[in-house]
Amino acid sequence: MTSSSPHRTLTVLMLSLTAAVWFLSLEHKAHAAETGNHPNVVYILIDDMRFDAMGFMGHPFLKTPQIDAMAAQGANFTNAFVTTSLCSPSRASILTGQYMHNHGVVDNNDTDLSETIFFPQYLQKAGYQTGFFGKWHMGGGTDDPRPGFDQWVSFRGQGHYTPPGPKWTLNVNGKSVPQKGYITDELTDYAIDWLDTLDREKPFFLYLSHKAVHARFEPAERHKDFYADVEIEAPASQADTDENYDGKPMWVKNQRNSWHGVDFPYHSSLNIKEYYRDYCRCMNAVDDSVGRVRAYLKDNDLADNTVVMLMGDNGFLFGEHGLIDKRNAYEESMRVPLVVEAPGILGPNTTVEAVVANIDIGPTILELAGIETPDHMDGMSFIRIASGKMDAKDWRKHLLYEYNWEWNFPHTPTMFALRGERYKFIQYHGIWDTDELYDLENDPHEMKNLIHEPGLQSTVRDMRRALNQELKERDAMQVPFGTKRGAGANLRRESGTQAAEFPGNVLREKDAKQ
């Protein structure tokens, strides 16, 4: 990705100048792990997995017995989020421990990552055996092996559930190897085969990054008829009613009739309910994969000294507020599952309510390995707060969310948000519209925008001030943009929802006061 932003250019130069210092610090920060008895770590990343796409979360029909068993033996993080709900930026935040404005991966286009430090590099220096299996997708143009991993199996872009032809290949340690079958199963095969080759005297880090459950959804043959008789209900906020859109930003109703809206989804006649049914079917292969990995660990006497984490790279909307996909700061978009099985560290059936995020994964895994959090990381290890060894008042009070407008999908605006334990404040840029405030304790589905509620104006002021202060302190007030290469997905269905009217609070009859 190219950028005309002076701030982005300066950031790249600073990263280049400091990269050498970071690499020199690898030896120092990793030294503590060399002699300790530190656990193995398995990190399983699921694409587009919603926070509620698990049976134990009370899903009306989806069955995930293996993930449920993980939660029963470990901890469920009920307030886990991504700091940018988009594939490439979120994956970069996981691997760097940094916010988007720091790592510079602002969209799904190709980005120069030559100076980027990934946390598995620290693990390598500490003596960990490291392997990556699956979807990389920080820019779709390459599947080349990346720093930090001894073993590498990946593919270009989004990949395919089943091979589209004999020429479609996986990159296995730099060599093109044909994909043989269903990708969720095949990646699990590669991962388990790698575990079989490892030196049992050394710890390992396995990063299993599934293509599933990214669209276009293609269930495994064994799951293609699952849930056929289930009646799927549309979310209450999907209805095109005055009540649902009362107080909402105009862009939300306008996006309803767009590439990412229920009236014109992906500029097609896609049936959202059937789309969701196939999404759930694809989740079953993921659940099978989790079961196979956990079974291998148990059968090979590794389970007691292995931490297993399962997480989504972002959420996904299936009709909420009339929208599909992600990018926005609503709960279904930015909230993700995080289940952690950590014998001897987290007790069975633990619920962690602290606000944690994708930027915390790197610091957490490094702490498990006995390595200090590097200074350039924005995240924090959640081990102490999750295990009850830290007072809640000493943990973060809110989490910063950021998303930059993309020319390819012009219907979603630039936004910044603060997500606290009770309130969420969303601030928009570059559009003539209204901001949002939600009381998540009393309105978990974000149906009523309280931004103009008389009794909450002090909350609005405090959260706006805190958001702007955080952006300023983090030097994140500038918004970089990539080169615009076309009009983007800007079509509307002629028979779809018409453009939203300006909200009543901005309309005046005579002057600014009346």
Sequence and secondary structure as in RCSB ss.txt:
>XXXX:A:sequence
MTSSSPHRTLTVLMLSLTAAVWFLSLEHKAHAAETGNHPNVVYILIDDMRFDAMGFMGHPFLKTPQIDAMAAQGA
NFTNAFVTTSLCSPSRASILTGQYMHNHGVVDNNDTDLSETIFFPQYLQKAGYQTGFFGKWHMGGGTDDPRPGFD
QWVSFRGQGHYTPPGPKWTLNVNGKSVPQKGYITDELTDYAIDWLDTLDREKPFFLYLSHKAVHARFEPAERHKD
FYADVEIEAPASQADTDENYDGKPMWVKNQRNSWHGVDFPYHSSLNIKEYYRDYCRCMNAVDDSVGRVRAYLKDN
DLADNTVVMLMGDNGFLFGEHGLIDKRNAYEESMRVPLVVEAPGILGPNTTVEAVVANIDIGPTILELAGIETPD
HMDGMSFIRIASGKMDAKDWRKHLLYEYNWEWNFPHTPTMFALRGERYKFIQYHGIWDTDELYDLENDPHEMKNL
IHEPGLQSTVRDMRRALNQELKERDAMQVPFGTKRGAGANLRRESGTQAAEFPGNVLREKDAKQ
>XXXX:A:secstr
  B  HHHHHHHHHHHHHHHHHHHHHHHHHHHHHSS   EEEEEEETT  TT SGGGT SS   HHHHHHHHHSE
EETTEE SS SHHHHHHHHHH   HHHH   SSS    TT   THHHHHHTT EEEEEE   SSSS     TT S
EEEE STT  SS SSTT EEEETTEEEE  S HHHHHHHHHHHHHHTS TTS EEEEEE  TT SS    GGGTT
TTTT      GGGS  HHHHTT  HHHHHHHTSTTBTTSGGGTT  HHHHHHHHHHHHHHHHHHHHHHHHHHHHT
T GGGEEEEEEESS  EESGGGBEES SSSHHHHB  EEEE TTTS TTEEE S EEGGGHHHHHHHHTT    T
T      HHHHTT S GGGS SEEEEEE  BTTBTTS EEEEEEESSEEEEEEESSSS  EEEETTT TT  S  
TT GGGHHHHHHHHHHHHHHHHHTT      B   S  S    TTS       GGG  SSSS  
